[in-house]
């Protein structure tokens, strides 16, 4: 489709299924669910919700950079956590990443993620700058 552009971003692990790191649709960037993995697919911060959150935001920054966007362009995040009682631990990491910007947000507790070592997954939607 002429108005859709898929992004495969260097520094991120190869997708394990039939999806892209992100899709640009017009002026909107849709970021697939991100987990705490490095380029080789190793889990970063096993058992550590704070380090996993940091790794996810590092991965999100790579995608935003590739699309010509920044954290302040993120309109919405959806967070899937295996234990929502740990939410207070990830809030400072979110504040570091977004600064004063406060995107819309949804938090959902889930029973499992794609790998047992993963504690959370975050997807995002951003509006691309002109």
URVEN-V238875 format. One record per residue. N is the residue number from 1. PSI is psi in degrees with one decimal (999 if undefined). D_LAST is the distance of its C-alpha to the last C-alpha in Angstrom with 1 decimal. Layout:
N:PSI:D_LAST
N:PSI:D_LAST
//
This chain:
1:135.9:21.2
2:-24.2:18.5
3:3.4:15.7
4:136.5:16.7
5:124.1:16.3
6:145.2:18.6
7:130.6:18.2
8:113.0:21.4
9:126.4:20.8
10:143.4:23.4
11:-9.4:25.4
12:151.3:25.6
13:155.0:28.8
14:132.3:29.2
15:140.3:28.8
16:0.7:32.3
17:-166.5:31.7
18:79.2:29.8
19:168.9:26.2
20:160.3:23.0
21:-40.4:21.5
22:162.7:18.4
23:133.4:16.9
24:122.7:13.4
25:102.0:13.9
26:-119.2:11.2
27:11.5:8.3
28:134.4:11.2
29:121.7:12.8
30:117.1:16.6
31:126.1:18.6
32:161.6:22.3
33:127.8:24.9
34:139.1:25.3
35:171.5:28.7
36:73.1:30.2
37:155.4:30.9
38:-174.8:30.6
39:-30.9:29.8
40:-2.2:33.4
41:5.3:33.3
42:139.8:35.5
43:131.2:35.1
44:127.6:34.1
45:39.4:36.0
46:126.6:38.5
47:1.3:40.0
48:100.1:37.6
49:-34.3:35.0
50:-48.4:33.4
51:-36.8:33.0
52:-39.8:31.8
53:-43.2:29.0
54:-43.9:28.0
55:-40.7:28.0
56:-43.9:25.8
57:-30.0:23.2
58:-42.5:23.5
59:-40.6:22.9
60:-39.7:19.9
61:-39.3:18.5
62:-42.7:19.0
63:-44.8:17.0
64:-43.9:14.1
65:-45.7:14.3
66:-29.4:14.7
67:-3.6:11.5
68:28.7:9.5
69:176.5:9.7
70:170.3:12.4
71:-31.7:15.2
72:-9.2:13.7
73:-7.7:11.1
74:122.6:14.3
75:-31.2:15.4
76:139.8:18.7
77:146.8:21.3
78:127.1:24.6
79:128.6:27.4
80:117.3:30.5
81:145.4:33.4
82:-20.5:37.0
83:100.3:38.3
84:-12.7:36.4
85:-14.1:38.9
86:0.0:37.1
87:-43.5:33.9
88:-25.3:34.8
89:-28.3:34.7
90:-17.3:31.1
91:-44.5:29.8
92:-34.0:29.9
93:-41.4:27.9
94:-43.7:25.2
95:-38.8:25.3
96:-44.3:25.1
97:-46.1:22.0
98:-16.3:20.0
99:-138.2:21.6
100:-14.5:21.5
101:136.4:18.7
102:92.4:20.6
103:158.2:19.1
104:151.3:21.2
105:143.1:23.9
106:137.4:26.8
107:128.0:29.7
108:132.4:32.2
109:134.5:35.4
110:156.9:36.4
111:-29.8:39.6
112:160.0:38.3
113:-177.5:35.4
114:-27.2:35.4
115:142.9:37.5
116:-26.4:40.0
117:-14.9:38.9
118:134.2:35.5
119:-20.6:35.3
120:163.0:31.8
121:140.6:28.7
122:131.5:25.2
123:159.7:22.5
124:156.2:19.0
125:131.1:16.1
126:152.0:12.6
127:124.0:9.4
128:139.8:6.6
129:161.9:3.8
130:999:0.0
//
